[in-house]
Amino acid sequence: MILIRKQTIGEAHEEVVRTIAERCQGETRMTEDGEVTYDPEEPVCIHIESPFSSPMKSSASLFGDRFSEQYQSSLYTITRKKNDGTDATYTYGNRLRDYPVASLALKKTERSFLGKILDSFMEKCGYVPAGSTGEIEYIGDGNLGGIDQIQTSIINRLIENPSSRRAVAITWSPVMDITRDEPPCLQLVQCQIDKTDHLNLICLFRSNDMLSAWGQNAFGLAHMQKFILEQINQSREKKKLPLLTQGWLETVSVSAHMYFTRDQLELMKFFQKEQAKESFKSFHKT
């Protein structure tokens, strides 16, 4: 595993780009989608000691402040689906705040007036009306009615038990994702409160674009960490308990990579910032 420890997100982003390029030494890998990548073939763990300290973004990043603000809110808020064919395959906010759950939709046979009254009574007693058929439907995932994992599994749990090791939320839904070409990259988030009353956040990515995506991921996750912190502190303040402070942020990227061909401009910007433009040419074999 490659381990990077930095004080800020911006510093860590520049360090991981440099580290992967040096590790790969120009050796590229073709993904299942036909993209050319630098891939160290080792998980990358990045530990950020102070997520809200400046710089939160590298100046080499191509994403502006407006995009960053929109992106960060989508990590921990629900984006209502339009269901008109234009919706994103998933959003992290929908999976974390409106996790899809199975629901049985009953289809009832035609019944007489008296039969309907009897069926209604039997339903209240927990019985399924005779002759009914059912289909499994999934609610949530942007349509509301799903599980708010951030509130229930993380915020509420840490309010009730600050030492809990079960404050976990996931995005992977086997029914929806096991055969999809675009399943969520972020898989799991977990919060812990340490003995110095810091709220720390650990995140696991199954796949992570360390050049163009990680900086935005970390920026958004730091804001989600802050949101969780504020919600817990509201309860602690009412109980006259010591308030928590924001602790470290850690990401573990199982498949960490950079897209060489697609993102050459951004990669060059990172190397120009480090005044290593000439060495960059040697990283890619011609």
N, C-alpha and C positions, 0 to 999 in steps of 0.2 A: 504493500500500500504506500502511496505517495502522501506524505503529511505536510501540510502548509499551515503555519501559524502566523497570523498577522493581526495588527491592531484594528485595521479598518477594512471595509469591503473593497474600496478602490485599490488599496495596496495588494490585497490578496488576489484580486482579479489579474493585475499585471504580473504577479508572481506565478500564478498557475499557467498563464499563457506562455511565459518564458520557460517554465519547467517542462511543460509538455513538448514544446518545440525542441528543447535540448535533449530530452529523453528519446524522441523519435528520430532525431538526426536525419531528417529527410525521408525516412521510410513511411510510406502511406499505406492506407488500408481502404478497401472498397466495402461500403456498407451494403446491406441487402436491398437498399433502394438505389444503388448505383452511385452514391456520393463518395468522393475522395476525402479521406480524413487523416489527420494525425491522431493516432490512438496508442497510448502507452500500454494498453492492455493490463492495467492495474487500476484498482479503485483509487480515487483521490479523495482524501479527507481534508477539508479546509476549516480551520478553527479561527473565528473572528472574535477577538476579545471585547471589542467595543463597537457593536454594529451601527450605532448612530453617530459615531465620531466621523469627522471629515478627513478624507474624502469618502463619501458613500458610493461614488461612482468614479471610474477612471475617466480621465479627459479624452482617452483614446476611443471610448465607447461611442458608437454611432447613434445611440438612442438619446433623445432629448428629454428635458424635464417633464414635458406634458405627457409623453408616452409612459414614462416611469411612474407618474402619479396614477394614470389610468390602470396600468398593469398591476401595481401593488394593491389597489383596492379590489381587483378581481380575484385575488388569492383568498380573501376571507369574507367576501360578500356574494350573495346569490345574484346571478345574471338570469333574469327571467327569459325562458325560451319563447320564441315566436311560433315554433312548430310549422314554419312555412318553407323549410328547406334551406334556410340561410343560417341556422344556428351552428355554432362551433361544435365539433365532435364532443368536446368536454371543456369545462373550465375547472380549475382547482377549487374555486369558491363553491361551485355547485356540488362537487364531490365532498368537500369538507363541511359545508353548511346545509346541504340538501341531498345527502347520500341516498341513492336509489334503493327502495325496498319493494319486495313483492307484495302484491295485493290480489286477492281473489275476486274477480268480477263475476257475479252470478247472473245467469240468464234463466229467467223463470218461464215456465210454460203458462199458457193461457188458463185462467181459472175462473170459476164463478165468483160472484160477489161474496158469497159465504165462504168459499174456498180461500179468497184473498184475505179475509178477516182471520181465518184460521192460520194461514201461512204467516201473517204478521205476528200473531200471538206466539207461534212456534219459533219464529226468528228471535224474538225477545228472550225466549228461553234457551237460545243457543242451538236450535235445530235448523238444519237446512231444509227448505220446503221440498216436498216430494216432486220428483221430475225435473229438478233444477240441474243445469249444467254450468260449468265454470271454466274460466280462462284466467291464467296468471298474467297480470299486468304489472308494470313497474312504475311506481310513482316517485316523485322527487327529481333530482338531477336537473333542476332549473324549472320544474313545473310545480314545485312546492309539495309538501306532504312527506318529504324524506326526513332523514335523521340529521340533526344539527350536531355534528360530532365536536365541533369547536366548543360549543356551549355545554353540551351534555358530558362528553368524555374528557374534556380538558378543563374548561373554566369551572364547571360545577364540582368536578372531582377534586381539583386543587383547592377550592374553597373549603370543601368538607374535610379533606385530608391533605395538607401541604406536603407530606412526605410520600405521597402516592407515586408509584412507578407505573401506573396504568393510564396516565393522561396521554392517550394515543389517538390519532385520527389517521385514517387511510383513504386513498383515492381509488384503489384497484377494485373493480367489480368484476368477478370472474365471468358472470353471465354475459356482460356487455363487452369485456375487454379481451377475453382469452383468444378470440380469433380476429380482432381488429388490427388494421395496419397502423393505427395511430392511438395506442393506449396512453394513459397519462405517464409522463416522465417522473414527476414527483410522486412517490409512492406512500410515504409515511412521514408524519410529523409527531414529535413527542416533546412535551414540556416537563421540566423538573425544577423544583425549588430547592436550592442548596442551603447549607447551614448558615450562610451569611445573608439569607433572604434575597437572593438573586433568582430571577426567573430565567432559566436557560432553555434554549430551543435546539433540538437535534432533528435533522431532516435527511431522509434517504431518497436518492434518485436512482431509478433503474438505469437511466440513460441521461446524459447531460452534455449539452453543447457548451463547453467551457469558455469559448471565445464570445459568441454572440448572445448566449442565453444566461450563463451563470451570473453575470453581474446583475441582470434584471431579476433573476430568481432570488438572489441574496437580498437585494434592495426590497423586494416585495415581502420576503419572509421576515425581515427585520421589522417591517411595519405591522405584519401579522402578530409578531411577538409583542410589539408595543400594545396592540389592540387587546390581546389576551391579558397582558399585565394590567392595563387600565380597568378591565372588567373585574379582575380578581381584587384589585385594590379598592374598588368601590365597596365591595362586600367587607373587606378587612377594615376599612375606615369606619363603617357602621358598627363593627364589633370592637372598635378601638384596639385593633391589632397593629403591629408594626407594618408599614407599607413595604411592598417589594420594590426592588429596582431592576432595571433591565440588565440581564447578564450576557453571557456569550452566546454566539450563534455558531452552529457547526453543521456543515453539509457533508454527506458521504455520497459520492457519485460512483456507482458501480462501473458503469461504462462511461468514462470521461473522454471526450474527444473534441477536436476542432476541425471544421470543414475548410480544407485548404483551398480548393478551387472556388467554391461558392463565396467564401468570405475573405478573399485575398486582400481587398481594400482595407478591411478592418484589421486584419492581421498585420498588414504593413504599418498601420497607424500605431499599433502597440509597439512594434519594433522601432519605429522612428522615434517614439517617445523615449525609449531607452538608448537611443543613439546607436542602434545595432543594425542598421539597414544593410550593411555589407555582409554581416554574418548571416543574415536571414537567407541570402541566396544559397548558402552552403547547406541549409537544412533541407532543401528539396533537390533531389537528384534529377538531372536532366537526361 
